[in-house]
Amino acid sequence: MNKSDSERIVGILSHFGYEECENPREADLLIVNTCSIRQLSANKAYSQIGVWGKWKKHKPIKIGFCGCVAQQDKKGLLKRFPYLDLVFGTHNIYELPTLIQRVENGEKVCAITDTAYKADETQYHISRKGNLNAWIPIIEGCNNFCTYCIVPYTRGRERSRDFDVIVEEAKRAISEGFKEITLLGQNVDSYGKDLKDEKSTLANLLRELNKIEGKFRIRFVTSYPTDITDDLIDAVDECEKVCEYFHIPMQSGNSEVLKKMNRRYNREQYKAIVEKIRNRFKHVTITSDFIAGFPGETEEQFEDTLSAIKELQLDYSNTAAYSPREKTVAAKWIEKFIPEEIKYERLERLNEVNKQASIASNKKFVGETLEVLVEGVKEKDGKRQITSRAGNNKIVHFESNTAQIGDFVNVKIDAASLWCIKGQEV
Ligand code: SF4
């Protein structure tokens, strides 16, 4: 979502005469788009603006700070970092033209609202990175309030974009030559619930996008387990352009911990969803997210997470040690915090099990033929080495004299390692 926001910010700025430059030292305006999901990413953003602040002694640059940390810290940022000129929140991106003008007139500006700024978003160009994958946000915010998560506080309640505006944006991206569309949402399968019309569901959106002419793929992230409806699974099955790939964060393999996390499912319900999907698609991959060391998590409960990855044969998982986030419910359970050394020791064990799961998952595809999209070509030892991605999100390497970036190629898989699979063009 942050990448997509950045593409929109650059697009809006270019509409007003700014040009992107490769070397930040040459810039007149520098903006850091921040993530607050963990303290580490917030700290990185603070240290980045500290570096830029020093550059101000030599050049009259303007410095901006936006995204989730801005939304969270609000006006305090201007006081804490006096070299900042502009702070704007996740709801204020489309207000940027006016904000920039005020900054150019020498004002220090902070624009953080809790409700989405109403603007005709279609009037601005999106400066997309690369030419393969187009990120398209379809819903922003989240209503779930998991007890560890800051997203509902920084991105607000769920707001779905207009169905037809999304379809138009996708058509434009395909006509510009993009080969993949990724529909984005903190809770993507909740799309349309706030619009209250029958048409606006993720399943219907996939069906509509599937009708766009041309050879391309459609993906969607991130799914909330119990929002994956049978209709959505049917749509993925029916639509040949939609990838056999589901990212469904489980967060813990223990039902008690899930309850404390305010996740609306237990281990068995999650398992049933995974099984339903696996029974339906031949080459599907299902990836997940897990937190190690949630407040109060016992050793036995943590072991349930390890056993869930194995039992459900999850193809890959993003893992993190619990990081308390201000304002969230779990951050107040200080007396239940797991000591750092235990938390990181659990994370290490989680990563080891995750690694084994990833190897096992990659091995499943040996002997299969997958259609891949070429993402990179490198000459090495007189051979052209191709990096590509299958519809199920597996990274596939192969050699080819002809394949070009953006081509779709069939590859027969003959080897698997931890991070990738290898094969021969067929
Ligand atoms: S569903 Fe996801 S984004 Fe929403 S509160 Fe829970 S973890 Fe955060």
Boltz pocket constraint, residues with backbone or C-beta under 6 A from the ligand:
constraints:
  - pocket:
      binder: B
      contacts: [[A, 142], [A, 143], [A, 144], [A, 145], [A, 146], [A, 149], [A, 150], [A, 151], [A, 152], [A, 186], [A, 187], [A, 224]]
      max_distance: 6.0
